[in-house]
Amino acid sequence: MKFSANLGFLWADRPLPDAIRAAAAAGFDAVECHWPYDTPAPEVTAALAETGLPMLGLNTRRGNVEAGENGLAALPGREAEARAAIDEAIAYATATGTRNVHVMAGNATGDAAHQTYLENLRYACTAAAPHGLTILIEPLNHYDAPGYFLTSTAQATQIIDTVRAVNLKLMFDCYHVQLMEGDLTHRLQTLLPHIGHIQFASAPDRGPPDGGELNFVYLFETISALGWTAPLGAEYRPGGPTDATLGWLKTFRGKPA
């Protein structure tokens, strides 16, 4: 298995270029991030070139975080802001060689939100296509993200099938899906053609993959058996120094912990 370090949580106490270097030193195959925009793109590009790690993904901005916003793309009346955030994310991804952009829906509900989300996703897919980028959408659980528009894989796949863009894919986060739906094995098997990236953390605590209710040995074997070869995104909260939580990485690499 190959693994990607999500630097939104791992080594989050370090500047992003230093976090990239730490991920390389720890043995990760790739990195991904949440909102890298405070770091100039050339600094990230230099760290990626230095380490040889690809950047797999980044998120569009959440909006007014102090007001509780968690994305803009499904918010009626906020289309201009949502599309500016999409343009910004695509530009940053292009500058850094990042492969995927997660377009965050935000807190909303109802038909107007659904239609707004569809139109903004169509805009994002059209804008991303010339750069070879994939647009991702991710269902979030209602414990961590109450009120978020996108909450299930069924809702996400229906949206993907409606937009009908070849570069629109599902971000399958095992942690979120487990909390909302469970049955990860069958969902991975069924949804594989829609999936653009896979992430993981233990459930229900969102810690490293060495505890909780998920059997990660079986889960990773299942993903591998499906023919998945891209790095899996480690998006867990370390709860302390990241390096102290990496025993799982050595285990799944077949090295002594």
N, C-alpha and C positions, 0 to 999 in steps of 0.2 A: 504494500500500500504506500501511496505517496500522501504527504500531509502539507497543508498550508497553514501558516500561523496568522490568525486574525489579530492584527495589531491594534484594533479598537479596544481589545481586552488584554492581550498578552504584551508584556513590556510597555504598558500604556503610560508608565511613569517616565519614559524616555522620549526624547525627540524622535520623530518618525524615522529619519535616516539611521539613527542608532538602534532603533527597534528592528529595522530590517537587518542590520549587521548581527544583532543578537539572535535573530531567527536563523540566519545562516550558520552561525557558530553552533547552535543547538541541533542542527541537522535537518531543519525543515526544507522542503522542496520548493516552496513558494510562499508568498505572503499575500494578504488582502487587508483592507482597512475599512473604516467607517467613513469619516469625514476628514480628508487629508488637507483641506484647503488652506489652512493656516501655514502649511509648509510649502515653500516655493517648489514647483514641479521639478526644476533642474536639480535640486538637492535630492529629491526622491529618485530621479532618474540616475544620478551619479551613484547612489547607494545600491540601486538594483544592478547597475553595470558592474560595480565593484564585487558584489556577492554572486552574481550570476543568477539571482532569483527572479522569476517573473512575478508581477503583481496581477492577481487574478480578478480583483474586484474592488469597487468603492461604491458608496451610496450618494444619492442626491441629498442636498441639505434638507433638514427637517422643518425649517421655517423658524418661527418664534419659539425657541425652546423654553424660555422663561414663562411663556403663556401656555405651555404644555403641548405645543404642536409637534407632530411626529411624521412629517411629510406633507406634501402639498398637492400631489397629483390627482387626488380624488375630491378636492375641495372646490365646490362650485363658486365661481366668481374670482378664483385665484389663479386662473389659467396663465396669465402673464408671468406671475412669480414662479409657477410650476415649470413653465417652459424655460425661463431664465435659469432655473436650477438644473434643468436637464442639459441645457447648452453648456453650462459651467462644468458639469460632471463629464460630459463627452469631451470637452476641450482638455480637461485635466487627464482623463484616461488616455486620450490620444498622445498627449505630451509625455506621459510616463510609460506608454506601452501596456497599459492596463486593458484586460480583455473584456470585462463585464461591468455594466453599470446597473446597480439596483435602484430602480425608481420607486421611492417611498410614497405610499398612498396617502397616509395621514389619517386623522381621526374624523370619520364621516360615516353616514349611513343613508340608504335610500336610493331611489332611481336616479335622481340628479347627480349624486356622487358617482354612481355606476357609469353613467354616460360621460361625465367629466373625466373619469379615469380612463375610459376607453379612448377618448379623443386625445388625451395627453400621452397615452402609450403609443398610439399611432404616430403622433408627432415624434416621440422619442425614437421609435424604431426607424422611421424615415431618416431622422437626423443621424442616427448611429450607423446606418447601413454603409455609407461610403467609407467609413473608417474601419469596417470589419468588426464592429463591436456588437456584443450581445446585450440586450436589455433583459434584466431579471426582475421578477416580482416575487415577493416572499410573504406567505401567510404568517402572521404573528399570533402568539397566544394571548388570551384576554387577561391573564394574570400579570404579565409583564407590560403589556401594551393595551390597557383597557380602552375601548372605543375605536380601536384601529379598524379600518375599513375591510382589509383583507385578512380573513381568519381561517380559511380552510383550503385544502388542496383542490377540492371540488370547485370552489368558487374561482380559484386561480386558473384551473384548466379550462373552465368555461370562458373566462376572459381571454385566455390565450387562443382558444378556438374561434372566438368572435373576432379578435383583432386580425388573426390570420397573417401574421408577419413571421417570416422564417427566423428572424433574429430575436424573437420574444420567447423567453424560457422561464421555467419555474426554478426558484432557489428553494431546494428541499432541505430545510433545517430540521434534522432529526429531533432536536430538543423541542422546538415549537410544535411539530407535528405530533410527537408523542403526547404532549400535554393536551392537545386539542382533539386528537383523533385516535392515536395509538395504531396498532396493526402495521408497524413500519415495514415489515417484510413484504406483505402483499401490496402496500402502497408504492414501495420502491419498484416492485416488479411491474405494476400496472402503469405507473406514471413515468417510467424511464424515458420514453420518447419525448416527453415534455421537459425533462430536467436539464438545466444548464449548469448547475453547481450544487454540491451537497455539503452541508455543514453539520457539526455535531457538538454536543455537550451532554454531560450527565443530566438525568431527570430524576427528581424535580428541582434539583438545587442549582443547575447550570454550572456545575464544577467540572473538573477534568474527567476524562472518560475512564475512571478506575473505581467507580462506585455508583450508587443509585440503582434505579430499577431497570436499566438497560444492560443487556449482555453485549458488550462491544466486540468481543471476540466473534460471536455469531454475526453481529450486525456488519462488521467489516468484511467477514468472509462472504456474507450474502451480497454485499455491494461488489466485491471483486468477482464473484461468480456471474454477476450480471454483465460483466465485461467492462465495468467502469475503470478507467485508467487514469483519470485526472486526479490531482490532489484533492483530498477531503479537507474542508476548512475547520480548523480547531477554533471554534468561537465560544470559548468558555471563560468564566470568571475565575482567575487563579486564587483569589482570596488571600494573596500575599505575594512574595517574590515569584515571578513566573518560573525561574529556573528550578525552584524547589518542587514544582508540580509536573515535571516532565518525565517521570518514571514510566508513564504509559507509552511515551514515544519510543523509549529504548526497548520496551517490551514488544511493541508491534514492529519494531525494526529487527527483532531477533537478537538484541544485544542485552547483556546483563544490566539490570537496573542499578 
